[in-house]
């Protein structure tokens, strides 16, 4: 019997790579903010939480994520527009995906408040992250994969509520 998986059908390679690169930009800038926090010149917590979550996810799933990452990189090198990516499905996959999505929305709000040099994600990047999260949640519940549909997902969506929503800054 094969292990359960999440299949991201029609994963838009260029868009997916742009999101990965954007998060990497955030992480580099957050490392600098962490140095400032350690020096006592800022009290911001979002960067530290994002860094910690990224460390936890990559530490826990690095081996399992390496194959989809190689597949995505190969598709990008070939110039493929889309690719199907397969991820292992674990009981904690949906909650982890939801937590990551909510934290990314929180970081977008942080960026929109001009707390960073790196900009918030574009609406299309946000839609992509929401689709990816939805796929992990849906498929964890036994639903079949639903491919990326640029027309459906690129419409403006309200940001997901998060811990910073409604809090005075």
C-alpha positions in Angstrom: 0.0 0.0 0.0 1.4 3.4 -1.0 1.8 6.3 1.4 -0.8 9.1 1.1 0.2 12.1 -0.9 -0.8 15.6 -1.8 -0.6 16.3 -5.5 -0.3 19.8 -6.7 -1.6 19.5 -10.2 -0.7 22.1 -12.7 1.7 23.8 -10.3 2.6 27.1 -12.0 6.4 26.9 -12.0 7.3 30.5 -12.6 4.8 31.7 -10.0 5.9 29.1 -7.5 9.6 30.0 -7.9 8.7 33.7 -7.4 7.0 32.9 -4.1 10.0 30.8 -2.9 12.4 33.6 -3.9 10.1 36.2 -2.1 10.1 34.2 1.1 13.9 33.8 0.9 14.2 37.6 0.6 12.0 38.0 3.7 14.2 35.4 5.6 17.4 37.3 4.7 15.9 40.6 5.9 14.4 39.0 9.0 17.9 37.8 9.9 19.0 41.4 9.9 15.9 42.4 11.9 16.8 39.6 14.4 20.3 41.2 14.8 18.6 44.5 15.5 16.2 42.9 18.0 19.2 41.3 19.8 20.8 44.7 20.0 17.6 46.1 21.5 16.7 48.4 18.7 13.5 46.6 17.7 10.8 44.6 19.4 9.2 43.0 16.3 8.3 39.3 16.7 7.0 38.4 13.2 10.4 37.8 11.7 11.6 35.6 14.6 8.4 33.5 14.4 8.7 33.1 10.6 12.3 32.1 10.9 11.4 29.6 13.7 8.5 28.1 11.7 10.7 27.8 8.6 13.4 26.1 10.7 10.9 23.7 12.2 9.3 22.8 8.8 12.6 22.4 6.9 14.1 20.4 9.8 11.1 18.1 10.1 10.4 17.7 6.4 13.7 18.5 4.6 14.1 15.0 3.2 10.5 14.7 2.2 10.5 18.1 0.5 13.7 17.5 -1.5 12.1 15.5 -4.3 9.3 18.0 -5.0 12.0 20.8 -4.9 14.2 18.9 -7.4 11.1 18.4 -9.6 10.2 22.1 -9.5 13.9 23.1 -10.2 14.1 20.7 -13.1 10.8 22.1 -14.5 12.1 25.6 -14.2 15.4 24.8 -15.9 13.4 23.2 -18.8 11.2 26.3 -19.0 8.0 24.3 -18.2 5.0 26.4 -17.5 3.5 23.8 -15.1 4.4 20.6 -13.3 2.7 18.2 -11.0 4.4 18.1 -7.6 3.8 15.2 -5.1 4.3 15.7 -1.4 3.9 13.1 1.4 0.7 13.6 3.4 1.1 13.5 7.1 -1.5 14.0 9.8 0.0 17.4 10.6 0.2 18.5 6.9 -3.0 20.5 6.9 -2.4 22.3 10.2 1.2 23.1 9.2 0.0 24.5 5.9 -2.7 26.6 7.5 -0.2 27.9 10.1 2.3 28.8 7.3 -0.3 30.5 5.3 -1.6 32.6 8.3 2.0 33.6 9.1 2.6 34.6 5.5 -0.5 36.8 5.6 0.7 38.3 8.9 4.1 39.1 7.3 2.3 40.7 4.4 0.6 43.0 6.8 3.9 43.7 8.5 5.4 44.6 5.0 2.4 46.7 4.1 3.0 48.8 7.3 6.5 49.5 5.7 8.3 47.7 8.5 10.6 46.1 6.0 12.4 46.9 2.8 11.1 43.8 1.1 7.6 44.3 -0.2 4.5 42.2 0.6 3.6 39.5 -1.9 1.7 40.4 -5.0 -2.0 39.5 -5.0 -1.2 36.6 -7.4 1.5 35.3 -5.1 -1.0 35.4 -2.2 -3.6 33.6 -4.3 -1.0 30.9 -5.1 -0.2 30.4 -1.5 -3.9 30.2 -0.7 -4.4 27.6 -3.4 -1.4 25.5 -2.2 -2.8 25.6 1.4 -6.3 24.7 0.2 -4.9 21.7 -1.6 -3.2 20.4 1.5 -6.3 20.9 3.5 -8.7 19.5 0.9 -6.6 16.5 0.1 -6.0 15.8 3.8 -9.8 15.5 4.0 -9.8 12.9 1.2 -10.7 15.3 -1.7 -9.1 14.9 -5.1 -6.5 17.3 -6.4 -7.7 20.5 -8.0 -5.3 22.1 -10.5 -4.1 25.7 -10.3 -6.5 27.8 -12.3 -5.1 31.3 -12.9 -8.6 32.7 -13.7 -10.1 31.4 -10.5 -7.3 32.1 -8.1 -6.0 35.4 -9.4 -9.1 37.3 -8.5 -8.6 39.6 -5.5 -9.3 37.9 -2.2 -9.6 39.3 1.3 -6.5 38.6 3.4 -7.0 35.8 5.9 -7.6 36.9 9.4 -4.6 36.4 11.6 -3.2 37.2 15.0 -2.3 40.7 14.1 -5.7 41.5 12.6 -7.5 44.1 14.6 -4.5 44.8 16.8 -3.4 48.4 17.1 0.2 48.8 16.0 
